[in-house]
Amino acid sequence: MQTLRYGIVGGGFVAQFHCRALAQVRGIEVVGFVSKDPLDKLLAFARELGLGEPRAFPSIREMVPHVDVVAIFAPNFARVEVVEELVEAVKAGAKLRGVICEKPFARNVAEGRRILELIRQISVPTAYFENQIHMKCIKAVRQQLGPVMQTMGPPLLARSGEEHAGPHSGWFWDPTRQGGGVTSDMGCHCLAVGWYALTPPGKSPRFLQPQLVSADLSLLKWGQPRWRKELLDRYGVDYSRTPAEDFATGMVTYRNPDTGQLVKAQFTVSWMYDKMGLRLSLDGIGPGYAFEMNTLRSPLEVFIGDVAAAGLADTELALEKAQASRGLLAVQPNEADLYGYTDENVDAYEAFCTGRPPLLDWEYGQEITRLTMAAYLSAERRATVDLTDPKTAQELENYVPLIQQGRGGEVLHLPS
Ligand SMILES: NC(=O)c1ccc[n+]([C@@H]2O[C@H](COP(=O)([O-])OP(=O)(O)OC[C@H]3O[C@@H](n4cnc5c(N)ncnc54)[C@H](O)[C@@H]3O)[C@@H](O)[C@H]2O)c1
């Protein structure tokens, strides 16, 4: 079995989550990390998981010659500079077998175009990490219902949701650095998984052609004075000046190019889901069949009474973005696997080792950026965006949502 040496850019939440996933994947050694924050804890964690003897590199340029694969797990605002640096390192003589980029691919279409221009200069295979498409639940749906879909026809309607109570780092809340609010952060997941859930068996993830996008964005909880103050105190982000949406819902219409059939994917994302923790949900309906997933349903529940709550080690061990430390709690013992992180790393490993394309590449990531931008445009215009209209397609090329520009006050209602 070949071993691929990983170099990870970023040493925060998602880098740690991926370490938990990589511990379940054969053939990967983590050689090092580049980060802006101290890495001691993450290095110890990765060693403890048996991922190798990783070290902290001072820069991407210095890490690239020691690795086969670079995984970009740094914040959204650093995408372009990270890709620029790794491309320079390869041009200077380093050899890479693959490059991975976490979601979202870019903050807008122009930024994504720049990233694609850069990476094409070095012809290294790319993988876009949209973990939800690799979820075992989603694979099981497609496997189980595959024969039904063949006889009855593919799904006609999918409804996907990703909701939690809000991100864990200040930069996510800042629309200018992150790219917007919850639509940029989590809409990309739901747009991708909705599209995929409707895709007929055996067809590529880009088979169905996006036609129409409509969306409604709002600031429901975090715009209220009490919660604005909390954001300001906790993260130094001022939603009275630069607000972002904490709730979004919308609809994308796709066309099956073989049959002309139109199908619909509805998405709902929120940062104001004050329940147990992260919930990923998906349901789909086809002629004569249906499926439904909800990651908050676990076969494992624990109960922690008030008297015992003080003794709890870490609530996030139970569930990502856990909101409570007592009462009846759902526990997911292997979240990295449940959410698809394990399988997306297996897919990237196999693709980079064998030369076959990964399920999702950076061009696909750019398509998701385009759909996300169409959702922002639709909400700004309060109108459905027609992606088949050449003028609209052209407009999206350089469109930057008002919220991303820090002008969210012009489109979001802020209670006084
Ligand atoms: N697939 C998912 O569900 C999922 C979940 C969380 C985050 N993400 C994505 O992963 C990325 C990172 O998110 P996170 O939650 O780990 O953020 P985080 O704030 O927890 O950590 C960011 C890390 O990147 C480092 N960093 C900042 N600027 C850097 C730069 N220029 N070069 C190298 N390192 C830099 C920071 O020091 C920190 O270690 C984001 O793009 C985010 O959207 C995906």
The ligand as a Tripos MOL2 file, in Angstrom:
@<TRIPOS>MOLECULE
LIG
   44    48     1     0     0
SMALL
NO_CHARGES

@<TRIPOS>ATOM
      1 N1        -16.5240   20.6170    6.1400 N.am      1 LIG1
      2 C1        -16.9950   21.2640    7.1670 C.2       1 LIG1
      3 O1        -18.0800   21.0080    7.6480 O.2       1 LIG1
      4 C2        -16.1670   22.3460    7.7910 C.ar      1 LIG1
      5 C3        -16.2650   22.5830    9.1710 C.ar      1 LIG1
      6 C4        -15.5130   23.6170    9.7130 C.ar      1 LIG1
      7 C5        -14.6950   24.3830    8.8960 C.ar      1 LIG1
      8 N2        -14.6240   24.1280    7.5530 N.ar      1 LIG1
      9 C6        -13.7760   24.9640    6.6780 C.3       1 LIG1
     10 O2        -12.4220   24.7870    7.0470 O.3       1 LIG1
     11 C7        -11.7180   26.0070    6.9730 C.3       1 LIG1
     12 C8        -11.0710   26.3020    8.3390 C.3       1 LIG1
     13 O3        -12.0840   26.4110    9.3200 O.3       1 LIG1
     14 P1        -11.7760   26.1290   10.8890 P.3       1 LIG1
     15 O4        -13.1060   25.8660   11.4970 O.co2     1 LIG1
     16 O5        -10.7060   25.1580   11.0510 O.co2     1 LIG1
     17 O6        -11.2860   27.5660   11.3470 O.3       1 LIG1
     18 P2        -10.5120   27.9010   12.7000 P.3       1 LIG1
     19 O7        -10.7110   29.3590   12.9390 O.co2     1 LIG1
     20 O8        -10.9040   26.9430   13.7690 O.co2     1 LIG1
     21 O9         -8.9840   27.6090   12.3480 O.3       1 LIG1
     22 C9         -8.3100   28.2880   11.3270 C.3       1 LIG1
     23 C10        -6.8390   27.8810   11.3710 C.3       1 LIG1
     24 O10        -6.1830   28.4180   10.2210 O.3       1 LIG1
     25 C11        -5.0010   29.1200   10.6310 C.3       1 LIG1
     26 N3         -4.7260   30.1850    9.6670 N.ar      1 LIG1
     27 C12        -5.2760   31.4190    9.5680 C.ar      1 LIG1
     28 N4         -4.7550   32.0850    8.5110 N.ar      1 LIG1
     29 C13        -3.8660   31.2350    7.9340 C.ar      1 LIG1
     30 C14        -3.0100   31.3440    6.8150 C.ar      1 LIG1
     31 N5         -2.9580   32.4450    6.0790 N.pl3     1 LIG1
     32 N6         -2.2040   30.2900    6.5390 N.ar      1 LIG1
     33 C15        -2.2390   29.1640    7.2930 C.ar      1 LIG1
     34 N7         -3.0380   29.0030    8.3580 N.ar      1 LIG1
     35 C16        -3.8400   30.0280    8.6630 C.ar      1 LIG1
     36 C17        -5.3350   29.6190   12.0230 C.3       1 LIG1
     37 O11        -4.1490   29.9050   12.7370 O.3       1 LIG1
     38 C18        -6.0920   28.4310   12.5740 C.3       1 LIG1
     39 O12        -5.2010   27.4260   13.0010 O.3       1 LIG1
     40 C19       -12.7290   27.0550    6.5290 C.3       1 LIG1
     41 O13       -12.6270   27.2660    5.1510 O.3       1 LIG1
     42 C20       -14.0610   26.4380    6.8680 C.3       1 LIG1
     43 O14       -15.1130   26.8730    6.0310 O.3       1 LIG1
     44 C21       -15.3190   23.1080    7.0000 C.ar      1 LIG1
@<TRIPOS>BOND
     1     1     2 1
     2     2     3 2
     3     2     4 1
     4     4     5 ar
     5     4    44 ar
     6     5     6 ar
     7     6     7 ar
     8     7     8 ar
     9     8     9 1
    10     8    44 ar
    11     9    10 1
    12     9    42 1
    13    10    11 1
    14    11    12 1
    15    11    40 1
    16    12    13 1
    17    13    14 1
    18    14    15 2
    19    14    16 1
    20    14    17 1
    21    17    18 1
    22    18    19 2
    23    18    20 1
    24    18    21 1
    25    21    22 1
    26    22    23 1
    27    23    24 1
    28    23    38 1
    29    24    25 1
    30    25    26 1
    31    25    36 1
    32    26    27 ar
    33    26    35 ar
    34    27    28 ar
    35    28    29 ar
    36    29    30 ar
    37    29    35 ar
    38    30    31 1
    39    30    32 ar
    40    32    33 ar
    41    33    34 ar
    42    34    35 ar
    43    36    37 1
    44    36    38 1
    45    38    39 1
    46    40    41 1
    47    40    42 1
    48    42    43 1
@<TRIPOS>SUBSTRUCTURE
     1 LIG1         1 GROUP 0 **** ****
